[in-house]
Structures are given as structure tokens and as C-alpha cells.
Amino acid sequence: MGLIEIMIVVGIIGLLAAIAIPNFLRARGRTQRNNCWNIIRQVEAAKNQYALEAGLADGATINPSTVLNDYLQNMKVTDPCPGGGTYSDIASVGTPMSCDIHGMPTSQ
């Protein structure tokens, strides 16, 4: 009798794990994507603020490591994407940044 009960308990735990693990992975991916897009939005806002204050036109190139770090309080522009991707168009004013994994933020 005890072996059957243990097998039932193991089966129930396996079923719950089969339901929970994919949901956890989906939520983790969604969180990484949202964090990536928030970083892109912050960097874009810092680029626009710097360009406005410096009188730069679209297409101008800036040095992100020296300029933007002054505008981004707790983040460096060299920080990697939370999902492991890399950012493009960091140094170009007026060109939206994107991530090679998560793309560009969508307007919400």
C-alpha cells in the first residue's frame, strides 16, 4: 500500500512541475525583455537630453562611456542586456537603440 501512495505523490509532483516550469521560464523571459527595453529607454532619454543640451543634430556621434554615464545614475552603458544580448546604435543621436535578442521597445 505504501509504494502505491508514494508513486501517486511522485506523479502529482511531476504533473505540477510540468505545469509550473514552462510558466516560470516564460515569465523569466518576459522579465528579461522588459528590463532590456527599460535600459534602452533610459539610454535613449539620456542621449536625447545630452543632444539637446549640447545642441547636437540627429546623426551626431557621441562617446557613450564619457557622456552618458553622467546622465545615467546607477547604470553604465556597457552593462549587458539582461538576456545576454548586445545593444546597437548606442553612440548615434536620433538612431533608436536596439538589442540583438529583444529588438526595440514597443510603444505601450
C-alpha positions in Angstrom: 0.0 0.0 0.0 2.8 2.5 0.9 4.5 2.1 -2.5 1.4 3.0 -4.4 0.8 6.1 -2.3 4.4 7.2 -2.9 4.0 6.7 -6.7 0.8 8.8 -6.6 2.6 11.6 -4.7 5.5 11.5 -7.1 3.1 11.6 -10.1 1.3 14.6 -8.7 4.6 16.4 -8.1 5.7 15.6 -11.6 2.4 16.9 -13.0 2.7 20.2 -11.0 6.3 20.6 -12.2 5.3 20.0 -15.8 2.8 22.9 -15.4 4.9 25.3 -13.4 8.3 25.1 -15.1 7.2 26.4 -18.6 5.3 29.2 -17.0 8.3 30.1 -14.9 10.6 30.2 -18.0 8.1 32.3 -19.9 7.8 34.8 -17.0 11.6 34.9 -16.8 12.0 35.7 -20.5 9.3 38.3 -20.3 11.0 40.0 -17.4 14.4 40.0 -19.1 12.8 41.5 -22.3 11.1 44.3 -20.2 14.3 45.0 -18.3 16.2 45.2 -21.6 13.7 47.6 -23.1 13.7 49.8 -19.9 17.5 50.1 -20.2 17.1 51.1 -23.9 14.5 53.7 -22.9 16.8 55.2 -20.2 19.8 55.4 -22.5 17.7 56.9 -25.3 16.4 59.5 -22.8 20.0 60.3 -21.7 21.1 60.6 -25.4 18.3 62.9 -26.2 18.9 65.1 -23.1 22.6 65.3 -23.9 22.0 66.1 -27.5 19.5 68.8 -26.6 21.9 70.4 -24.1 24.9 70.2 -26.4 22.9 71.4 -29.5 23.6 68.2 -31.5 21.6 67.3 -34.5 20.3 63.8 -35.4 23.1 61.6 -36.7 25.7 63.1 -34.5 28.1 60.7 -32.8 28.7 60.8 -29.1 31.1 58.9 -26.8 28.7 57.0 -24.6 31.2 55.9 -21.9 32.2 59.5 -21.1 29.0 61.4 -21.8 26.0 59.2 -21.0 27.4 57.8 -17.7 27.0 61.4 -16.4 23.3 61.2 -17.2 22.7 57.6 -16.1 22.9 57.5 -12.4 23.2 53.8 -11.5 23.9 52.2 -14.8 26.8 52.1 -17.3 26.1 51.9 -21.0 28.4 49.0 -21.2 26.1 46.9 -19.0 25.0 43.8 -20.9 21.4 43.1 -21.8 19.7 41.1 -19.0 19.1 38.3 -21.5 22.7 38.2 -22.7 22.3 40.3 -25.8 24.2 43.3 -27.1 23.0 46.8 -27.8 23.5 48.6 -31.1 23.4 52.3 -32.0 24.4 53.5 -28.6 26.6 56.3 -29.9 24.3 57.7 -32.6 21.9 60.6 -31.8 18.5 60.2 -33.3 19.0 56.5 -34.2 17.0 54.3 -31.9 18.9 51.7 -30.0 18.0 48.0 -30.2 19.1 44.7 -28.7 20.1 41.8 -30.9 17.9 39.4 -28.8 14.9 41.6 -27.8 14.7 44.1 -30.6 13.4 47.6 -29.9 10.9 48.6 -27.3 7.3 48.8 -28.5 5.2 51.8 -27.5 2.7 50.8 -24.9 
